[in-house]
Amino acid sequence: MPPKVSKDTTHGWLVVATCSAAFFLFIGNASCLGLVEVELSSLFKDSGSSLSAINALYNGLGWGLAPVVAALTKFFSCRLLSCCGSFLCFLGFFVASTSQSLPVIVFCTGALPGIGFSLMVVSSNILLSEYFDKKRPLALIISVIGGGMGIVVFPHIFTTLNQTYGIHGTFLILSALNSHGIMFSILYDVSLANSKPNAMAILRQVYRTVFDPELLRSARYTGVCAAYLLLYVAYGIPFLFLPVKNAKTGLSKEVTSLLISVSGISNLASRFIMAGLASTSGIFVSITPPVLIDLFGVDKLSSTLGTNYLVIGTGYLLGGPLMRHLSLAMSAIDPVFYTSAGCTVMGMLLIMTVSCNGRNLARILKMPKRHFAPVSIPPVLPVNTDGGIFTISYQKY
């Protein structure tokens, strides 16, 4: 049984800060992948078809491996997992800074950081459940605010570094920056591991979480998965193709960085609004968990949320390459943005359709605080018997 720790302490808020820093690096790097592709395409005279694998591997593995990483926390400490993840990020960018081979650079800037950030981000967020009780909703939302900051700041950092040191020098500096995750991990002094490492046990845990037979027979569940697949096929497209479009139209790299940062500002503003709502109403206003609870029940959140992350990763794996082939086939960039918008609208309509028969989610979220009873929600995979990473205010009907 994992050791008990004091809840809602100063040390817990330091852990929140490290989680936010991990999201800052993860999402910040992701927002620059389009800029990376433009530079590598120019350097290696590549059309971009192979370079689309960078974004697919980075985000696909970063999100898609979440159920696996959550299962690993039962066998290894979050500190060890986070340190290993940070080392993989460092190693990937460092090797890319010394390589003149495009396939090696694609693997090192896509797959290695993707796996690394999955280890860092998922393990750190699962660990937050051990440090917070009453303030857990606010802590969880603040922990991901770093992602919005990363979108605002990283494009300008990348553009400045690239103009000064070139793409290989930029990779070298990014490797040093990402290695700081090892220092962040030192603060993770609680271990959730309660079993000896066992590959078959890990696989069984992941299988039980992702492949719930009852859910797989549900048409509504299939609709939710299809909606998220459509949404995340399209989600990363602006970051990926906006730099390409701007380069072809002659806009400067500084303007491109500014346009990407604008989306980060809106992202950051929405997260601050969520944090404000969480601190005043006690509701964890990240809409996905409440929707999944409303549609499938509290007891199924572990499975539905685990599958949700896997579907998000699959969307990223498919989105970049498919849109790149569409762009090459049409000899134009604009159809990519139209298709992305269409996927977003279809995903939105589909999620609204499957949610319309839910149990009055809007009414639940609008109720005053006194009408809610706190419920402890398990994480992507249950990591202990004392609680999970999600605690929201929710009233059963």
N, C-alpha and C positions, 0 to 999 in steps of 0.2 A: 504494500500500500504506500503510495507517495506520501512524504512527510507533510504535515500541516504547516502552513505559513500564515503570518498575519495578513489580513486583508486590508485593502485600501490604504496602504502606507506610502511613504515617500519613495521607497525603493520600487514599489509597483509603478509609480509614475515615471521613474527612470527607465523601467522596462518598456513602458508605453513609448517613451522617446526613442528607444532603440528600434522598436517595431516600426515607428513612423519613419525612421532613417532607412530601414530596410525597404519600405515601400517607396521612399524617395529615390533610392538607387534603382529599384526594379522598374517602376513606371517611368522614371526619368530616362533610363537607358532605352526603354521601349519607344519613347516619343522621338528618339533620334535615329531610329532604324531606317527611316526613309532618307534622311540626310546621309547616313552611312552608305546606303545603296547607290545614291547619286555619285558619291566620291569613288566607290569601288568600280562602278560602271565606267566612269571616266578613266580610271587607272588601268583597268584590265580590258577595256573595250568590249564589255559584255552587254548584251541587250537587256539584261535584267531578269531573264527567265530563271537562271540559277540563283541569282541574288535574292529572289523572293523567299527562298528557303530560310534566310536568316530570321526574318520576322515570324515565319511559320514555326520554326524550331524554338525560338526564344519564348514566344508567348504560348505556343501550343504545349510545350513541356512545362513551362512555368505554372500554368493553370491545370493542365491535364493530369499532372502527377500528384496533385493535392491529396487524393485518397490514399495513395501509396505513402506519402510522407506522413500523413496523419497516423497511419498504421505503424510506421517506424517509431513513432514516439512512445509506443508501448514497449519497445525493446531497446531503444537508445535514448540518451538524454537529449533534450532540446539544445543544450549548449553544444554538444558534439555535432548534432545535425546542422546547426547554424554555422559552426566553424567550418565544417566540410563544404557547405554550400558557398560560403564566402571564398574559400580557397579555390573552388571550381571557377567562380567568377573571375578571380584574379588570374588563374592559370589560363583561362580562355582568352582574355584580352591580352595577356602577356605574350602568349604564343602567337596570336594574331599580329602583334606589333613587330615580330621578327620574321614572319613568313611572307614569301612572295608567291605562294600558291593559293589560288582563289578557293578551291575546295576546302583547304585547311582553314582559311579565314572564315568561310561560311560556317564550318563546324564549330570553330572556336568562339565565334561571336554569336552563334545561334544556340547550339545544343548545350554547350558547357555552361554558359550563364543561365540558360533556361532551367536546367536541372538545379544549378546552384541557388538561384533565387527561389525556386520552389521549396528547397530545403530551408532556406532562411526565413521566408515570409510565413509559410504554413506553420512551421514549428513555433515561431515566435508568437503568432496569434493564438495558437492552441494554449500556449503557456500562460497567456493573460488570464485565463480562468482561475489560475491558482493565486493570483495577486489581487483580484477584485471580487467584490460581492455586490454591495449597493451601487457602486459607481462603475460597474462593469460595462453597461451600455455606452456611457460617455467615453470610457477608456478605449473601447473597441473602435469607436468612430474617430477619436483623435489619432489612434494608431495608424489609420489609413489616410489621414490628411496629408502625410508626406508624399503620397502619390500625386496629388494635385500640385504640390510645390515642385515636384520633379519635372512635371510637364512645363511649368512656368520657367524654370531655371535652366534645365539641361540643354535645350536647343541652343541657347546663347553660349553656354559653356562649350558645347561641342563645336559650334561655328568659330568661336574665337580660337580654340585650341587647334582646329584644323587649319585655319589660316596662318597660324604661327608655326606649328610643328609638322603639319601634314597628317595624313590619315594614320600612318604607323606610329608617329609620335603621340597622336591623340589616343590610340589604343593603349600605349604604354602608360600614359597618365591615368586613363580610366582603370587600368589594372590596379594601380596604386590606390585609387579612390575606392574601388570595390573591395580591396583587401581590408578596409577599416571595419567591415562586417565582423571580422574575427574579434576585434576589440569590443564591439557591441555585445557579442555573445558571452563575454565574461560575466555580464550582469545576470545571466540566466542561471541562477543558483538552485533552482528546483528541478528535480528529475521526475518525470512521469512514468519512467520505465518500470515495469513490474514483472517482466518475463525475460527469460533468456532469448537471445536472437535465434529465430527459427524461420527459415525462408517459407516453409509450407504454411506456418501459422500466419505469417504476414499476408500471403496470397489468399488464404481463406478469409481473413478479415476484410481485405479489399473486395473480394468477390461478394461477400455477404452485404457489404455496404453499397456497392454499385449495382449489383444484379439482384434486386429484390423481386422474387417471382410474382408477388401480388401486384407490385407497381408495374411490372412489365406487361401485365395483362390489362392495364388501365388505359383506355383511350385518352383520358384527360392528361395522364402522365406523359403519354407519347406526344400530345399536343404541346405541353410545356417544354419538353426537350426539343421539339422541332422549332418552337418559337425562339428559344435561346440559341439554337444553332444558327438560325437566320440572323439574329441580332449580332452575334459575335463573328460571323463571316464578314459582316459589314463594319464592325466597330473600329478596327484598326486601320481601315482603308485610308482615311484622311491623313493620318500620320505617315503612311507608307507612300502614297501617291501625290500628295500635295507638293513635296519637294521636287518630284519629277516634273510635274506640270509647270511649276514656277521656273525651273531651270530651262524648260523648252520655250517659255514665254519671255525669258530674259530678265525675270525679277531677281534681285540680289539675294544672297544667302541670308543676309540680315533680315530682310522682309519675310522670308520663309520662316525663320526662327520666331519672328514676332507673331506670325499667324498661328503657329503651333502653340505659342505661349498663351494666346488669347483663349484657346480651348482649355488650357490649364487653369486660367483664372476663373472661368465659369465652373470648372470641375471643383476647384478649391472653394469657391463661394458656396456651392451646393453642400459641400461637406461641412463647412462652418454652420450652415443653417441646420443640418442634421444634428451636429453637436449641440447647438442651442436647444433644439427640440428635445434631445435626449436629456439634457440637464434640467429642463423645466417640467417635462411630463413623465420622465422615467421610461420612455419608449425608445427602444433601439430601432430608429427609423432607417433601417436598410431594408428596402421594400421586399427583397427576395425572400428572406426567412419568414416574414409574416404571410406572404402569399403562399409559400409552400405549406406552412402550418394550416392556413385556412383551407387549402385544397385537399391536403392529404393527412393532416393531423400531426400532433406533436411527436408521437412515437415514430413517425416516418421521416422526421426531419434529417436525421443522420444519413439515411439512404438518399433522399431527394437532393440534399445539398451536396453530397459527395458526387452524385451523378451530374448535378448542375455544373460543378467545376470541371468534370470530365468533358461535358458537352461544350463548355466555353473553350477549353483547350482544343477540342476537335474543330470548332469554328475557326479559331486562329490558324490551325494547321491547314485548313482548306481555303480560307479566304484569300490570303496573299497570293498563293500560286494560281488559283482559279482566276482572280482578277487580273493577274499579270498576263496569263494566256489570253484573256479577253482583250486586254489592251493591245497585245501583239497581233491578234487576229483582226481587230478593227483598225489597227494602225492609228489609234487615238487614245487619249487619256479620259476624255469626258464620259464615254460609256461606262467606265468603271465607277465614276461617282453616281451616275444615274442608277446603275445596278445596285450599288451599295445603299442608296436611298430607298430603292424598291424593297430590298431585303429587310431594311429597318422597319418600313411601314408594314410589310407582311408579318414580321415577327411581332410588332406591337399589336396588330389586329388579332393575331392568333392568341397571344397571351391574354388579351382582353376577352376573347371569346371563351377560352377555357376557364377564365376566372369569373365569368358572369353568374355562374351558379354557385359561387362560393358563399361562405357564411358571413356576408355583410362585412367584408374586410374594412371598407371605408368607415362604416359605423364604429367598428372596433377601434380604429386608429384615432377617431375624433372624440372618443369618450374622455371625460375628465379623469384625472389620475385616480381619484377615490373609487372608481368603478372597476379598477383593474386589480388582479391578483398576480403577483410575480410568479413566473414559472421558469425553472432552470432547463435550458434547451441543450441537448448534447451537441458536440462538435461534428465535423465532417465524419470522423470515426470516433466512437467512444474511447477516451483515453484513460478514464478512471471512473469510479463509481460515485464520486462526490459532486459532480457537476460538469458543465461543458463550457465552451467558449461563448455561447450565445445565451444571454439572459434578457428576455424582453418582457414587457408587461402584456399579458394576454388573458382574456376571460373566455372560458369555454361556454358554448351555448347548446 
